[in-house]
Amino acid sequence: MDNKKMVLAYGLTAQEIAELKNAQMTVKEITAVMASMKIGQIIEGLKFEIYNKEMPKEKVILFNNFSDKELDFSVKLARVVAGRECILAVVTPTSIDWTFEYLLEHLVEERGWFKNRAQENNKQ
């Protein structure tokens, strides 16, 4: 597989996607009908529109094949463009074989865990 540097975006508005593209990022939009596709298939440019369930209303940006320096800049930009509630993640050797639906489920759970931890720490 050609492991291209790109941003995979889900749930972003057309304006937000345009702003990422204006920053010279290659952006591939993930739609709800692509949820059963593996991340690697999406990166390869495949598009199977076969999913017919309701997907969570979330904003997600996945970074694929970014250097640490590029990632640092891109995360800051993504926070400005898509907001603080947007879930940001890096495609890993493990997650590349997951379906987008499965990855999104885990990212939402992880965000909830971190929010709960932060609230518990603020109470102490």
Residue pairs with C-beta under 8 A, 6 or more apart in sequence:
1 40
1 43
1 44
2 44
3 43
3 64
3 65
4 26
4 43
4 64
4 65
5 26
5 64
5 65
5 66
5 70
6 25
6 26
6 27
6 28
6 43
6 64
6 65
7 20
7 25
7 26
7 27
7 28
7 61
7 62
7 63
7 64
7 74
7 78
8 27
8 28
8 29
8 30
8 39
8 42
8 43
8 60
8 61
8 62
8 64
8 91
9 16
9 17
9 20
9 27
9 28
9 29
9 30
9 60
9 61
9 62
10 29
10 30
10 31
10 58
10 59
10 60
10 61
10 62
10 100
10 104
11 57
11 58
11 59
11 60
12 20
12 29
12 59
12 61
12 82
12 86
16 59
16 81
16 82
17 27
17 29
19 81
20 27
20 61
20 77
20 78
20 81
21 27
23 77
25 74
28 42
28 43
28 45
30 42
30 60
30 100
31 49
32 51
32 54
32 55
33 49
33 50
33 51
33 52
34 42
34 47
34 48
34 49
34 51
34 100
35 51
35 53
35 55
35 99
35 100
35 101
35 104
36 48
36 50
36 51
36 99
36 100
36 101
37 46
37 47
37 48
37 99
37 100
38 96
38 97
38 98
38 99
38 100
39 62
39 91
39 95
39 96
39 97
39 98
39 99
39 100
39 103
40 96
40 97
41 48
42 100
43 64
43 91
43 96
51 101
53 101
55 101
55 104
56 104
56 108
58 87
58 104
58 108
59 82
59 83
59 85
59 86
59 87
60 86
60 87
60 88
60 89
60 104
60 107
61 78
61 82
61 86
61 87
61 88
61 89
62 89
62 90
62 91
62 103
63 71
63 74
63 75
63 88
63 89
63 90
63 91
64 90
64 91
65 91
66 74
66 90
71 90
75 88
78 86
78 88
79 86
79 88
87 104
87 107
87 108
87 111
89 95
89 103
89 107
95 103
98 106
